[in-house]
């Protein structure tokens, strides 16, 4: 067991998120765990500079005309100094005040683990939960059928993220899926599933439209898998879309 308290870095890409970003910041500030480094990558230049230390939370804003959300995430990672790094989008919130404490404790108790992931849920504008995205102990075979853990639940040790490399900005909606393919394929990296909710996500978003779900995202998932040497076809992804339709039309 590692008794040293790790610094957790949370990267928040944001583009005109307004009041939703304030709720994101409040959810970080409410965490029981310290220390936390919060890096906000502002793609629009529309928010005031946020920097300095607040009760053990070190926050800075990077104003950057990033080439999409994944480039913004890469820029945030390049500017953070945490032992463990995760992503929280500018219109999402941490699921409870104890999420980061649970994540940090899991890494301290499992020094062999390189990354962790878990569950998220989706809420509408009225704050009502409309969908739960529950994961399981995944392996590469799940990804070959298009299944991947929710991206806001991915937290990685710095050295593991450096080994995996930056997010591939050639993907429009599936660079997060591609990251999962890389880390699940790497036999030198070990993951662990935590049976907790990591984040509350807002409905909608870049990858939430049906056009994206049924056209752009599947094509990019297949491209990612094939680029890493997996012989897959569109038929391979059918189980994922059966589950999606069951979740949305039950």
Secondary structure, DSSP 8 states (H G I E B T S, - for coil): ---S---EEEEEEESS-THHHHHHHHHHHT-S---EEEEEEESSS-S----EEETTEEEEEEE---SSHHHHHHHHHHT---SEEEE--TT-EESSTTHHHHHHHHHHH-TT--EEEEEEEEE-TTS-EEEEE---S--HHHHHTT----GGG-EEEHHHHHHH-S--TT-SS-HHHHHHHHHHH-TT--EEEEEEEEEEEES--TTTSHHIIIIIHHHHHHHHHHHTT----GGGGHHHHHHHHHHHH-
